[in-house]
Amino acid sequence: MNRPHHPQRIVVIGAGLGGLSAAISLATEGFQVELIEKNDKVGGKLNVLERDGFSFDLGPSILTMPHIFRALFERAGKSMDDYVNFEPVLPHWRNFFEDGTVVDLTPEPEAMDRELAKLGAGAAEDFAAFLAYSKALCEITETGYFAKGLDSFWELVKHYGPLQSLLRFDVFRNMDQGVRRYIRDDKLAEILDYFIKYVGSSPYDAPALMNLLPHIQFGYGLWYVKGGMYRLAQALERLAVELGVTIRLNSEITEIRHEDGKASAVVLANGEVVPADILVSNMEVIPAMKKLLGASPAELSGLKKFAPSCSGLVLHLGVDTLYPQLAHHNFFYSDRPKDHFDAVFKSGRLSEDPTIYLVAPVKTDPGQAPAGCEIIKVLPHIPHLRDDKPLTPEDYRAFRERVLVKLERMGLTDLRQHIVCEEMWTPRDIQARYYSNQGSIYGVVADRFKNLGFTAPQRSGKLSNLYFVGGSVNPGGGMPMVTLSGQLVRDKILADLQKND
């Protein structure tokens, strides 16, 4: 494939999925790209831990929109299937309620109707009407916001027109209100509300536009990476190297040097200075502004609306038994969902009755654990780090116990007695490993009053040749979106260079 040669040297800060995607996308266009990562492997939050025969995917576990990943390979003249393989996960989710109700989400229409029948007359019709609404939200978003890389509310208005942009995006409702326009059954409403887990926010604060998420899952499928999710990071690393990207691991950047409104170099912890014509940061915007640019309080004040998403208490458990009632993806719901979301997003407490997301990858991939054993990854959402409401290690340990007791009560008999291997991460671990803003997992919270659901722009407001990718910038958090951000930053860089020629 013949690509134009670009003399500009690009340094990408951080090798998460956004950084890898940006490096691949820019190298495909002929740029000289160096990717610098402080940790010992690429992937960012898409990480892996192998211990005692168990292989734990430490980060994202739900994969949707495979075409976004495929586009990286195809634009480079490659076939993704030669690097990594995705397989569908069925059912999508299994949903457990305290009264014993168990409902699967599946894309198979007849099977889905049977599941919805458990919730009473009318649930299937309500669900069909909701999915049509979800599809309409997704389609309007894909044709502009995703495809064009729209980066602000005003760009949205310019593209769609003021009346259309307001009404078709359902901006006057929150996510829960959007759900309940169509859904009468409380359990089904809770299931659909919890699609907000993709972006680590609250359905009572997030704009109704987030109701596009169910269509993304039902329309594009839910997938697993054969051999473990980390295989995707390894595939992207291989593609990047083949395209000529230089990757440095165990190399922390401590400063961005700049003058006259332009970045000129990055400085490594060992004192080495690496010059750059263009910088792309996969470090989140606010931590990068603080750590690398020494931003003043005035400069940071404009970013306050891009508050961090929630964090999580992440438990990776190897257990010496199998739980046949589990699917690959499972949710154990709170009996008091509003109280749970209030604890996480308002009062900064550890919920007394959390909704728990549980991944059991052995259901799809038995080779991830020793024979007869199970991997139980548990992720209840909890508040991000807050100076005004600090939580102690003892608080987190007590919460761990509360979570495990709840799982045992809801059917995972003697779970604690069967744990033979355990790794627990708190928000402080997440912040220390990935420099995420206040230990957030998903980047920026989606809140219609704080930010209309927008994350930060990809172009820096401080330096003309600094760009951002990842969950803290548009189009937002989640594996497909951060990967898309790397492709959109390529488009912005090419457009800016053409404009300046």
N, C-alpha and C positions, 0 to 999 in steps of 0.2 A: 504494500500500500504506500503510495507516494503522498507525503504530507509536506506542506511548506515548512521550511526551517525558520524557527524563531530564535533570534540571538538572545532574547531575554532569559536570564537565569532565574528560575522560580524555586524558592524554598518553601516547603510545606511543613508546618509545625504540628506534629502529632499524627500518628498513624492509626487513628480510629477509622471506622468505615468512611466517614466524611473525608478524611485526609487521604486515605488510599484511593477513593473514588476521584478526588481532585487530581492527585498525582497521575493516575492512569489516564484520566480525561485530557489533561494538559500534555502529557508525554505523547499521547496519540496524535495531537496536533503539531508535534514537532518541537515542543519546548524542552529545554534542559531542566530536569526536575531533580531536586534533592529532598528527600523525606526524612525528617529528623524526629526520633521518638525517644522519650525519656525512659520507658520501660524496656523489658528484655525481649519483647515480642510485639509484632504488629497486632492490630485488631481493636485497640482501645478497650471499651467495655465488653466487646466480644472477645472473651478470654476463656482460658481453659485451665483446669487443675486436675492432675492425675495423681491419685493416692489410693494405695491398698487395693488396686485392681478396679477402682471406680474412676470414670472419666466425667468430671463435672464441667458442664458449660456454665461459666461463671456469670455471663452477661445475658444478652437477649436470647429468648427461646422461642419466640413466635415470628415466623417469616411469612410475609405476604408480598404481593406485587412482584413476582419474579422477573417480569419483563424489564423492570428498572435495572436489575443486576445484569440481565442478559445484554442490555444495550451497551454496557461498558465493554463487553467482549466483542460484540458485533461491530462497533465503531472502530475497534482496533483490528478488525479483520479476522477475529478468532471465533471459535464456537465455545460457548460456556460449558457445554457438555463434555469437552475434553479436559476440563479443569475441576469441575465440581458437579455433583448431581443432587437435585432436589426431588423429594418424594412427598406426595400428598399425605396429610394427616386427617384421619377420619375416626371418630367424629371430630369436629373442630374443637369443641369444648364439652366437658361434662359439668353440669351445675348442680351443686348439692345445697339443700335448704335444711334448716333445723327441724322442720316437721317431717323429714324423711323424703320429701319430694326430690326426685332426681330427673333432670331434663337435659338431653343432649342437644347441641347445635350441630347440624349437619347440612351440607349443600344438596343432599339427595331429597327431592321434594316430598316423595311419599313417606320416607322415614321422618322427615321434619314434621310433617302433618301428624304422624303418630305421636311424636314427642309433644307437640303442642296440644294434642287432645288431652294430655294429662292435666292441662291447665284450664280445661272447661270449654264450653261452647263459645265459639266466636274468636278464640285465640289465633287460629290459623288464618282467618280472614283479616284480623287486625295486623298480624305479622306481615302478611302479603302487602297490605296497604302501607305499612311502615317501610318495607324494603323498597317499594316504588319511590317513596319520598327520599330515602337514603340514596337511591340510585341517581335521582335528579340532582341532589346536592353534590354527589361525587362527579357527575358529568360536567356540571358548570365549573367546578373547581379544577378539574383536569384540563379543560380547554384553555384556561387563562392562567390561574394561579400557579399550577404545576408546570404547564407547557412553556409559559412566558417568563417564569421566574419572578412574578410580581412581588415587590419587596416592601410594600406599605399600603395602608388603606387608600391613600390618594392614587397610587398606581392602579389599585383595584377599581376605583371609581372611574378613572380615565379609561380603563380597558372595557369595563362592562356598562358604563353609564350609571348615573347616580341612583335613579329609581330602581333599575334592574339589580344593581349591586346590593341595595338594601333589602329588597323584597325576596329575591330568589335565594339569597343566602340565609334567610330566616333569622335576621339579626336581632329581632325584638324578643326572642325567647332564649332561655338557656337550654342546655342539652336535655335535661329531664323534662322540661315543658314540651320540647319538641317530640320526645318519645311519647308522652302521655296525650298528645293530640290524637294518636292512633291506637295506643295500647291501653286496654282497660285492666288487665290482670297485673297485680302488683309484682308478682314473681317475674313475669316476662319483662316488665318495665325495669326491674332491677338488673336483669341479665343484659338488657340493651344499654342501660346506663353504664354498666361496667366495661363497655367497650372503651371508655375513657382511660382505661389502664394503658392503652397504647401511648398516651401522652402524659400520664402521671398527673392528672388534674381532677377536678370535681365536676360531676354532671350538673351540680346546682350553680356553678360559677361559669363553666365553659359555655361558649356560644353554641347554639343549636346546630351550627355548621358541622360540629364534631359528629353529628349523626350520619355523616358520610362514611364513618368507619365500618359499620356493619356491611355496607355494600362492597367496600374494598375487600373484606374477608370473604363474603359470599360470592362476589363477582370474580375475584382473582384467585381464590383458594387460600388455604393455609398449608404451609409446607415445612418440611424438616430437611436438613442437610445430611445426606447419608454419611455416616461415620462421625457425626457430631457437628454442632453448629460452627465450631472453630474452623472446620474445613473450608468454610467460605472465606475467612480471613486469609488462610494459607493460599487459596486459589487466587485471591486478589494480589497477594504478595508476589506470587509467581508471575502473574501477568505484568505487574509493574516492573519487575526486574527484566523480563523479556523486552519490555518497551524502553529500557535504558534508564529507568529511575534508579538513582542511588539511594539506598536505604541505610540510615545509621540508627542503630539501637543503642540503648544505655547511654544516651546523649541528651542531656537536659539543656534546653534553652532558657537562659535567665534574663535576657534583655533583647529588645528590639531597638537598634540604633536608627535614628532618623534625624533629618534636618529639612527645613523649608517644606514641611508637610509631606515628606516622602520617606519611606523606610529605605535604609541603605544596606543593612546587615543584621544578622542575629549574633548574639554572643552566647557561647556554650559555658556550662559550669566550669569546665577546665580552662577557661579563658580564651579559647579559640574564637576567632571572628570569621563568620561565614558571610561573604557578600551576597546580596540578592537584588535583582531588579524588581521583582514582584514577590510579595509574601502572601501565603494562604495559611490561616490559622485554624487548626482543628481544636485548639484550646477554646473553651467557651469564652464568649465576648467579655463578660465582666471580669473573670479571673485573668484573662489576657491583658485587659486594660490595667488592672491593678498590678500584676506581677511583672509583666513584660514592658509596659509603657509608663508605669508610675503615674497613672491618671490622677488628676486632682479631684476633690469632692465635687466640684462644679461639673467636670466632665462626666463623672459617674452618675450625677443626679438625673441626667436625661435617660439613663438606662434603668431607673428604678422600676418602671412599669414592666420590664422583662424579668420579673421575679422568678426564683427557681421553682421548678416542679417539686413534687414530693420526693422523698427518699424511700428507702425500704430497709427492713431487716431481712437480710438474705441468708437463708439457712440451706446449706448443701449437706444432705444427709445420705450416707450409705447405710442401708438396712439389710439385715440378714433374713428377710422374708419377702414374699410378694403380696401385694394388695390387688386382687383381681377386680375389685370394684372401680379402680381408677382407670381413666382414659389417659392419653398423653398429656392433655391440658385439662385442668380442673379448677373450679372455683367453689369455695365454701363460703356462703354468704352470711353476712351479719344479719341478725334479727332486727337491728336498728340501723339501717344504712345511713340515714341522715346524721345520726350521732357519730357514726364512724367517719364520715367525710368531714364533719365539723371538727372532730378531734385532730385530723390530719391537716386540714387547711385553714382552720380558724383559730382554735384554742391552743394548738401546738402540743397536744397530749398524745400519749400512746393509747390507742383505742381500747376500751374495755371489751368490745366485741368486734374484732376486725373482720372484714372480708379478706379471705386468704386465696391467693393464686398459688397453685401447686402444679409442678411439672414432673411427670413420671416418664422420662424419655425411653426407659427400657421397654415400654409398651410398643414402641416403633423400632427400637434399636437395642436388642438384648445384649449386644456386645459391649455396651457402655458400662456394664457391671458384671461381677462374677456370677456364675450360674446360681440360680435360686435366690439372687439378691435384687434389690430394687434401689434406684436412685430417687430420692424425694427432695426436690428443690422447692423451698417454700419462700414466697415473697409477699408478705403483707405490706401495704403502703403505710409509711409513717412520716412524721414531719421532717422536713429538711432541718439542718442545723440552724438554731436560732440563739443569738447571744442573750436575748431577753427571757428565753425559756429553755435553759440548758437541760439536757437529759444525761444521766450518768450511766456508766457501764452496768451498774446494778439495775437501773431502770430497764435497760435493754435485755438483761438476763431474765428479769421478771416477765417481760413481755414475751420473750421466747417461750417461757414455761406456759404462759397463757395461750399462746398459739398452738403449742403441741397438745395441751389439754383439750382445746376445742376440736382439733383434728381427731383425737381419740374418741371424744364424745360423738363425733359425727361419722364414726365408722372405721377409723384406722386403729384397730385394737392394739393396745400395748406398743404403740409406736416408739415411745421413749425407751422401752426395754430392748427394742430391736436395733437401735442405732449402734453401728460398729465403727463409723467414720463420720466426722462432722467438721464443717468449716462454717463459721458465722462471720458475716460482714455487717458492720454498722455504718451509719452515714459518715462517721469519721474515717473509716477505712476507705470508703468510696471516694471521699474528698482527697485523701492522701494519695491514693493510687492514680486517680485520673484528673485531679485538679478541677473537679466539677464544682459548680457554684453552690457552696453551702451543702455539699453532699448530695445534690440532686441527681436523680437517675436519668431523667428524660429531657434535661435542658430547661426550657422556659415553661412556666405554667400557662395553660390556656385559660384566660379569664376575660370575659367580655367587657368588664368595667375597667380592668387594668390595661389591657392591650388589644381588645377586640379579637383575641385568639391569635394575634400575630406574634411571631418571635422577632428577634432583632434582624435588621437588614444585613445582607451579605457584604455590602461595601462598607468599609470603615468610614466613620464620620470624621476621623482624625488624620489619617494618612491616605493619600490618593491611590497608593499602590498596595494597600493592605486589604485583604478580603477574608471572610470567615466562612467556614463550613461546619456542619454538625448540628446537634440538636438544639443549640441556643439560637440558631438563625433560621430564617425561612428556607424551606417550607415546614420545618419543625422536627420533632423527635420521632424515634422509631427507625428500624433498620432501612426500610425503603426510602424514607424521607431524607435521612442523613446521606445516603448514597446518591439520591437525586441532587442534593445540595452540591455535591462535588461536580456533577455534570452541569448544573446551572452556573456555578462559579466559572467554569470554563467559558460558557457563553458570554458572561459578563466581561471577563478579561479580554476575550476576542473582540467584543463590541467596543470596549474602551480603547483598546489599541488601534482599532480601525478609525475611531473618532479622533484620536490624537495624531494620526498619520498626516 
